[in-house]
Amino acid sequence: MPVYISAIGTVTPVYTVTVTSRIAGELMEIHYKEDQIVEKGELLARLTPVLSKPFMFKRKGHLARDQAQLANARIRFAAL
């Protein structure tokens, strides 16, 4: 037997999430609509590329440093 309730009230979501950018920049494009379900890794927005280039150079520098440290660790491990 189904139960129906007619009432005035507020609907509250069970889960909420705050989406923030790791870098600052001007918002150029939005690739989703309000209330759209999105999946992990899906492109949500695009920022101005000029402002994100220094961030990418920094990350590429960190990657090169980490790869060099890994290579040195492998050499030291092989010598044991």
Secondary structure as UniProt FT lines:
FT   STRAND          27..30
FT   TURN            34..35
FT   TURN            40..41
FT   STRAND          45..47
FT   HELIX           49..79
//
